[in-house]
Amino acid sequence: MELIHGKLKKWGNSFGLVVPVEVVNKNNLKENSDVVYSLQSSKVSTGKDLMNLGKNLGLDKKLKNLDTQEALRKIDEVFSSD
């Protein structure tokens, strides 16, 4: 399983997620391949949400000793690097 960061894009009357070509190639995906995905909003409303998001992004050790604002900045860096 891979953790992919992306943005939701408008596609007709629906929305779509773009899968990076590196992930497509690594997993030998083709057009119409069946995939399973799980969504998690990057919206954080509590300290616990923040730590869970950091853990899911593999940042839990980096966020451990930071104040909330600095931790949010670190998480924003991950999402803005897309």
A tleap script that builds the chain and sets N, CA, C and O, in Angstrom:
source leaprc.protein.ff14SB
mol = sequence {
  NMET GLU LEU ILE HIE GLY LYS LEU LYS LYS
  TRP GLY ASN SER PHE GLY LEU VAL VAL PRO
  VAL GLU VAL VAL ASN LYS ASN ASN LEU LYS
  GLU ASN SER ASP VAL VAL TYR SER LEU GLN
  SER SER LYS VAL SER THR GLY LYS ASP LEU
  MET ASN LEU GLY LYS ASN LEU GLY LEU ASP
  LYS LYS LEU LYS ASN LEU ASP THR GLN GLU
  ALA LEU ARG LYS ILE ASP GLU VAL PHE SER
  SER CASP
}
set mol.1.N position { 0.842 -1.187 0.000 }
set mol.1.CA position { 0.000 0.000 0.000 }
set mol.1.C position { 0.878 1.238 0.000 }
set mol.1.O position { 1.918 1.273 0.658 }
set mol.2.N position { 0.460 2.242 -0.733 }
set mol.2.CA position { 1.209 3.487 -0.813 }
set mol.2.C position { 0.364 4.640 -0.306 }
set mol.2.O position { -0.848 4.683 -0.515 }
set mol.3.N position { 1.020 5.570 0.360 }
set mol.3.CA position { 0.371 6.801 0.783 }
set mol.3.C position { 0.656 7.834 -0.295 }
set mol.3.O position { 1.810 8.194 -0.529 }
set mol.4.N position { -0.391 8.308 -0.948 }
set mol.4.CA position { -0.241 9.273 -2.030 }
set mol.4.C position { -0.896 10.581 -1.610 }
set mol.4.O position { -2.028 10.598 -1.127 }
set mol.5.N position { -0.178 11.659 -1.800 }
set mol.5.CA position { -0.719 12.980 -1.495 }
set mol.5.C position { -1.167 13.605 -2.805 }
set mol.5.O position { -0.422 13.595 -3.785 }
set mol.6.N position { -2.352 14.135 -2.831 }
set mol.6.CA position { -2.831 14.733 -4.067 }
set mol.6.C position { -3.941 15.719 -3.812 }
set mol.6.O position { -4.364 15.941 -2.678 }
set mol.7.N position { -4.391 16.290 -4.870 }
set mol.7.CA position { -5.485 17.250 -4.795 }
set mol.7.C position { -6.661 16.715 -5.587 }
set mol.7.O position { -6.490 16.096 -6.638 }
set mol.8.N position { -7.853 16.957 -5.075 }
set mol.8.CA position { -9.085 16.578 -5.737 }
set mol.8.C position { -9.331 17.559 -6.879 }
set mol.8.O position { -9.272 18.772 -6.673 }
set mol.9.N position { -9.604 17.053 -8.074 }
set mol.9.CA position { -9.809 17.896 -9.254 }
set mol.9.C position { -11.222 17.705 -9.797 }
set mol.9.O position { -11.759 16.597 -9.789 }
set mol.10.N position { -11.806 18.781 -10.260 }
set mol.10.CA position { -13.133 18.731 -10.886 }
set mol.10.C position { -13.019 17.990 -12.211 }
set mol.10.O position { -12.114 18.259 -13.001 }
set mol.11.N position { -13.942 17.053 -12.454 }
set mol.11.CA position { -13.929 16.256 -13.674 }
set mol.11.C position { -15.386 16.086 -14.099 }
set mol.11.O position { -16.061 15.167 -13.637 }
set mol.12.N position { -15.874 16.961 -14.972 }
set mol.12.CA position { -17.291 16.960 -15.337 }
set mol.12.C position { -18.129 17.330 -14.125 }
set mol.12.O position { -17.888 18.356 -13.490 }
set mol.13.N position { -19.126 16.488 -13.798 }
set mol.13.CA position { -19.951 16.716 -12.607 }
set mol.13.C position { -19.395 15.998 -11.389 }
set mol.13.O position { -20.014 16.014 -10.325 }
set mol.14.N position { -18.251 15.378 -11.529 }
set mol.14.CA position { -17.635 14.607 -10.437 }
set mol.14.C position { -16.284 15.202 -10.090 }
set mol.14.O position { -15.920 16.273 -10.574 }
set mol.15.N position { -15.554 14.503 -9.257 }
set mol.15.CA position { -14.194 14.873 -8.910 }
set mol.15.C position { -13.297 13.671 -9.136 }
set mol.15.O position { -13.747 12.529 -9.049 }
set mol.16.N position { -12.037 13.926 -9.424 }
set mol.16.CA position { -11.098 12.835 -9.654 }
set mol.16.C position { -9.810 13.063 -8.895 }
set mol.16.O position { -9.495 14.186 -8.500 }
set mol.17.N position { -9.075 11.997 -8.696 }
set mol.17.CA position { -7.759 12.046 -8.081 }
set mol.17.C position { -6.730 11.652 -9.120 }
set mol.17.O position { -6.928 10.686 -9.857 }
set mol.18.N position { -5.649 12.378 -9.186 }
set mol.18.CA position { -4.582 12.072 -10.123 }
set mol.18.C position { -3.582 11.160 -9.429 }
set mol.18.O position { -3.114 11.455 -8.330 }
set mol.19.N position { -3.261 10.053 -10.080 }
set mol.19.CA position { -2.268 9.121 -9.548 }
set mol.19.C position { -0.944 9.424 -10.260 }
set mol.19.O position { -0.874 9.347 -11.487 }
set mol.20.N position { 0.105 9.767 -9.503 }
set mol.20.CA position { 1.388 10.093 -10.125 }
set mol.20.C position { 1.911 8.941 -10.986 }
set mol.20.O position { 1.728 7.772 -10.649 }
set mol.21.N position { 2.564 9.285 -12.100 }
set mol.21.CA position { 3.052 8.281 -13.040 }
set mol.21.C position { 4.018 7.305 -12.362 }
set mol.21.O position { 4.069 6.134 -12.738 }
set mol.22.N position { 4.782 7.770 -11.372 }
set mol.22.CA position { 5.704 6.875 -10.675 }
set mol.22.C position { 4.946 5.745 -9.984 }
set mol.22.O position { 5.397 4.600 -9.975 }
set mol.23.N position { 3.795 6.073 -9.407 }
set mol.23.CA position { 2.969 5.077 -8.717 }
set mol.23.C position { 2.331 4.141 -9.747 }
set mol.23.O position { 2.251 2.932 -9.527 }
set mol.24.N position { 1.879 4.703 -10.868 }
set mol.24.CA position { 1.285 3.893 -11.936 }
set mol.24.C position { 2.305 2.873 -12.431 }
set mol.24.O position { 2.004 1.685 -12.544 }
set mol.25.N position { 3.507 3.345 -12.723 }
set mol.25.CA position { 4.553 2.455 -13.243 }
set mol.25.C position { 4.977 1.419 -12.212 }
set mol.25.O position { 5.112 0.239 -12.533 }
set mol.26.N position { 5.187 1.855 -10.982 }
set mol.26.CA position { 5.643 0.946 -9.920 }
set mol.26.C position { 4.645 -0.184 -9.680 }
set mol.26.O position { 5.036 -1.313 -9.382 }
set mol.27.N position { 3.358 0.125 -9.812 }
set mol.27.CA position { 2.308 -0.862 -9.533 }
set mol.27.C position { 1.729 -1.486 -10.798 }
set mol.27.O position { 0.741 -2.218 -10.743 }
set mol.28.N position { 2.355 -1.192 -11.945 }
set mol.28.CA position { 1.930 -1.754 -13.223 }
set mol.28.C position { 0.432 -1.516 -13.483 }
set mol.28.O position { -0.287 -2.414 -13.920 }
set mol.29.N position { -0.008 -0.298 -13.206 }
set mol.29.CA position { -1.412 0.049 -13.430 }
set mol.29.C position { -1.625 0.438 -14.880 }
set mol.29.O position { -0.742 1.003 -15.526 }
set mol.30.N position { -2.786 0.134 -15.367 }
set mol.30.CA position { -3.186 0.487 -16.731 }
set mol.30.C position { -4.541 1.200 -16.663 }
set mol.30.O position { -5.203 1.189 -15.625 }
set mol.31.N position { -4.945 1.813 -17.766 }
set mol.31.CA position { -6.265 2.430 -17.811 }
set mol.31.C position { -7.312 1.374 -17.477 }
set mol.31.O position { -7.234 0.240 -17.950 }
set mol.32.N position { -8.277 1.747 -16.670 }
set mol.32.CA position { -9.359 0.883 -16.203 }
set mol.32.C position { -8.915 -0.172 -15.187 }
set mol.32.O position { -9.680 -1.089 -14.889 }
set mol.33.N position { -7.694 -0.063 -14.649 }
set mol.33.CA position { -7.277 -0.966 -13.574 }
set mol.33.C position { -8.163 -0.734 -12.363 }
set mol.33.O position { -8.492 0.406 -12.037 }
set mol.34.N position { -8.548 -1.808 -11.698 }
set mol.34.CA position { -9.283 -1.673 -10.446 }
set mol.34.C position { -8.296 -1.336 -9.342 }
set mol.34.O position { -7.262 -1.990 -9.201 }
set mol.35.N position { -8.616 -0.322 -8.569 }
set mol.35.CA position { -7.781 0.064 -7.442 }
set mol.35.C position { -8.671 0.270 -6.223 }
set mol.35.O position { -9.862 0.552 -6.348 }
set mol.36.N position { -8.089 0.130 -5.068 }
set mol.36.CA position { -8.784 0.397 -3.809 }
set mol.36.C position { -8.080 1.576 -3.162 }
set mol.36.O position { -6.851 1.604 -3.097 }
set mol.37.N position { -8.834 2.539 -2.688 }
set mol.37.CA position { -8.208 3.684 -2.049 }
set mol.37.C position { -8.984 4.091 -0.820 }
set mol.37.O position { -10.172 3.801 -0.683 }
set mol.38.N position { -8.291 4.763 0.067 }
set mol.38.CA position { -8.875 5.278 1.295 }
set mol.38.C position { -8.609 6.770 1.327 }
set mol.38.O position { -7.498 7.207 1.029 }
set mol.39.N position { -9.592 7.541 1.677 }
set mol.39.CA position { -9.440 8.995 1.714 }
set mol.39.C position { -9.365 9.499 3.142 }
set mol.39.O position { -10.050 9.010 4.041 }
set mol.40.N position { -8.520 10.479 3.315 }
set mol.40.CA position { -8.436 11.165 4.594 }
set mol.40.C position { -8.233 12.637 4.296 }
set mol.40.O position { -7.268 13.006 3.627 }
set mol.41.N position { -9.109 13.465 4.773 }
set mol.41.CA position { -8.970 14.898 4.566 }
set mol.41.C position { -7.760 15.399 5.329 }
set mol.41.O position { -7.434 14.891 6.402 }
set mol.42.N position { -7.101 16.391 4.771 }
set mol.42.CA position { -5.962 16.970 5.475 }
set mol.42.C position { -6.417 17.991 6.509 }
set mol.42.O position { -5.592 18.616 7.176 }
set mol.43.N position { -7.732 18.161 6.643 }
set mol.43.CA position { -8.271 19.099 7.627 }
set mol.43.C position { -7.978 18.592 9.034 }
set mol.43.O position { -8.259 17.440 9.364 }
set mol.44.N position { -7.422 19.450 9.841 }
set mol.44.CA position { -7.042 19.091 11.204 }
set mol.44.C position { -7.780 20.019 12.158 }
set mol.44.O position { -7.715 21.240 12.013 }
set mol.45.N position { -8.486 19.445 13.137 }
set mol.45.CA position { -9.216 20.311 14.064 }
set mol.45.C position { -8.780 20.143 15.515 }
set mol.45.O position { -9.081 21.002 16.344 }
set mol.46.N position { -8.087 19.071 15.840 }
set mol.46.CA position { -7.619 18.871 17.212 }
set mol.46.C position { -6.157 18.436 17.195 }
set mol.46.O position { -5.628 18.040 16.156 }
set mol.47.N position { -5.518 18.512 18.344 }
set mol.47.CA position { -4.149 18.037 18.467 }
set mol.47.C position { -4.039 16.562 18.116 }
set mol.47.O position { -3.062 16.130 17.504 }
set mol.48.N position { -5.047 15.795 18.506 }
set mol.48.CA position { -5.045 14.366 18.189 }
set mol.48.C position { -5.126 14.155 16.675 }
set mol.48.O position { -4.429 13.300 16.128 }
set mol.49.N position { -5.986 14.943 15.992 }
set mol.49.CA position { -6.067 14.880 14.529 }
set mol.49.C position { -4.714 15.191 13.907 }
set mol.49.O position { -4.278 14.527 12.966 }
set mol.50.N position { -4.057 16.213 14.449 }
set mol.50.CA position { -2.752 16.615 13.940 }
set mol.50.C position { -1.743 15.484 14.067 }
set mol.50.O position { -1.018 15.192 13.115 }
set mol.51.N position { -1.687 14.846 15.224 }
set mol.51.CA position { -0.728 13.765 15.434 }
set mol.51.C position { -1.070 12.550 14.569 }
set mol.51.O position { -0.172 11.890 14.048 }
set mol.52.N position { -2.359 12.252 14.415 }
set mol.52.CA position { -2.748 11.133 13.546 }
set mol.52.C position { -2.375 11.404 12.096 }
set mol.52.O position { -1.880 10.513 11.406 }
set mol.53.N position { -2.608 12.623 11.629 }
set mol.53.CA position { -2.229 12.980 10.269 }
set mol.53.C position { -0.714 12.871 10.110 }
set mol.53.O position { -0.232 12.323 9.120 }
set mol.54.N position { 0.028 13.385 11.071 }
set mol.54.CA position { 1.485 13.290 11.023 }
set mol.54.C position { 1.961 11.853 10.981 }
set mol.54.O position { 2.887 11.515 10.244 }
set mol.55.N position { 1.322 11.008 11.777 }
set mol.55.CA position { 1.690 9.591 11.788 }
set mol.55.C position { 1.416 8.957 10.427 }
set mol.55.O position { 2.246 8.207 9.913 }
set mol.56.N position { 0.262 9.254 9.844 }
set mol.56.CA position { -0.092 8.704 8.532 }
set mol.56.C position { 0.851 9.189 7.434 }
set mol.56.O position { 1.054 8.498 6.436 }
set mol.57.N position { 1.423 10.374 7.620 }
set mol.57.CA position { 2.360 10.913 6.642 }
set mol.57.C position { 3.796 10.492 6.932 }
set mol.57.O position { 4.716 10.862 6.202 }
set mol.58.N position { 3.986 9.722 7.993 }
set mol.58.CA position { 5.329 9.297 8.350 }
set mol.58.C position { 6.141 10.388 9.021 }
set mol.58.O position { 7.370 10.329 9.035 }
set mol.59.N position { 5.462 11.385 9.579 }
set mol.59.CA position { 6.148 12.513 10.195 }
set mol.59.C position { 6.076 12.502 11.727 }
set mol.59.O position { 6.528 13.451 12.367 }
set mol.60.N position { 5.519 11.453 12.316 }
set mol.60.CA position { 5.249 11.482 13.744 }
set mol.60.C position { 6.492 11.789 14.580 }
set mol.60.O position { 6.397 12.535 15.555 }
set mol.61.N position { 7.632 11.246 14.231 }
set mol.61.CA position { 8.850 11.508 15.008 }
set mol.61.C position { 9.323 12.951 14.820 }
set mol.61.O position { 9.861 13.559 15.745 }
set mol.62.N position { 9.119 13.493 13.615 }
set mol.62.CA position { 9.522 14.874 13.339 }
set mol.62.C position { 8.611 15.887 14.024 }
set mol.62.O position { 9.037 17.004 14.315 }
set mol.63.N position { 7.352 15.504 14.287 }
set mol.63.CA position { 6.386 16.434 14.877 }
set mol.63.C position { 6.365 16.382 16.395 }
set mol.63.O position { 5.813 17.271 17.043 }
set mol.64.N position { 6.958 15.355 16.957 }
set mol.64.CA position { 6.811 15.059 18.381 }
set mol.64.C position { 7.109 16.253 19.288 }
set mol.64.O position { 6.347 16.508 20.220 }
set mol.65.N position { 8.168 16.972 19.047 }
set mol.65.CA position { 8.573 18.047 19.958 }
set mol.65.C position { 8.274 19.446 19.438 }
set mol.65.O position { 8.824 20.428 19.936 }
set mol.66.N position { 7.402 19.537 18.437 }
set mol.66.CA position { 7.073 20.839 17.859 }
set mol.66.C position { 5.777 21.382 18.439 }
set mol.66.O position { 4.904 20.625 18.864 }
set mol.67.N position { 5.663 22.715 18.451 }
set mol.67.CA position { 4.375 23.288 18.832 }
set mol.67.C position { 3.415 23.116 17.653 }
set mol.67.O position { 3.837 22.766 16.551 }
set mol.68.N position { 2.150 23.358 17.885 }
set mol.68.CA position { 1.115 23.093 16.892 }
set mol.68.C position { 1.356 23.837 15.585 }
set mol.68.O position { 1.240 23.245 14.512 }
set mol.69.N position { 1.686 25.107 15.654 }
set mol.69.CA position { 1.888 25.888 14.438 }
set mol.69.C position { 3.054 25.356 13.600 }
set mol.69.O position { 2.961 25.275 12.375 }
set mol.70.N position { 4.140 24.998 14.267 }
set mol.70.CA position { 5.297 24.462 13.536 }
set mol.70.C position { 4.971 23.095 12.935 }
set mol.70.O position { 5.402 22.788 11.824 }
set mol.71.N position { 4.215 22.277 13.663 }
set mol.71.CA position { 3.812 20.968 13.145 }
set mol.71.C position { 2.932 21.137 11.909 }
set mol.71.O position { 3.091 20.411 10.927 }
set mol.72.N position { 2.006 22.093 11.954 }
set mol.72.CA position { 1.153 22.362 10.792 }
set mol.72.C position { 1.977 22.834 9.596 }
set mol.72.O position { 1.683 22.480 8.455 }
set mol.73.N position { 3.004 23.629 9.861 }
set mol.73.CA position { 3.885 24.073 8.770 }
set mol.73.C position { 4.592 22.884 8.123 }
set mol.73.O position { 4.721 22.824 6.900 }
set mol.74.N position { 5.051 21.937 8.950 }
set mol.74.CA position { 5.721 20.737 8.417 }
set mol.74.C position { 4.761 19.928 7.541 }
set mol.74.O position { 5.141 19.457 6.468 }
set mol.75.N position { 3.522 19.769 8.000 }
set mol.75.CA position { 2.528 19.021 7.238 }
set mol.75.C position { 2.197 19.762 5.942 }
set mol.75.O position { 2.057 19.136 4.891 }
set mol.76.N position { 2.070 21.096 6.010 }
set mol.76.CA position { 1.810 21.881 4.806 }
set mol.76.C position { 2.917 21.693 3.780 }
set mol.76.O position { 2.643 21.666 2.580 }
set mol.77.N position { 4.161 21.562 4.227 }
set mol.77.CA position { 5.284 21.340 3.308 }
set mol.77.C position { 5.081 20.060 2.506 }
set mol.77.O position { 5.382 20.012 1.313 }
set mol.78.N position { 4.569 19.025 3.167 }
set mol.78.CA position { 4.332 17.749 2.483 }
set mol.78.C position { 3.293 17.940 1.395 }
set mol.78.O position { 3.486 17.467 0.275 }
set mol.79.N position { 2.188 18.626 1.698 }
set mol.79.CA position { 1.112 18.789 0.734 }
set mol.79.C position { 1.472 19.788 -0.356 }
set mol.79.O position { 0.997 19.650 -1.483 }
set mol.80.N position { 2.286 20.778 -0.063 }
set mol.80.CA position { 2.636 21.764 -1.086 }
set mol.80.C position { 3.739 21.274 -2.006 }
set mol.80.O position { 4.025 21.918 -3.015 }
set mol.81.N position { 4.366 20.150 -1.682 }
set mol.81.CA position { 5.412 19.618 -2.548 }
set mol.81.C position { 4.847 18.760 -3.673 }
set mol.81.O position { 5.612 18.205 -4.462 }
set mol.82.N position { 3.506 18.637 -3.764 }
set mol.82.CA position { 2.855 17.841 -4.836 }
set mol.82.C position { 3.043 18.482 -6.172 }
set mol.82.O position { 2.569 17.959 -7.180 }
savepdb mol mol.pdb
quit
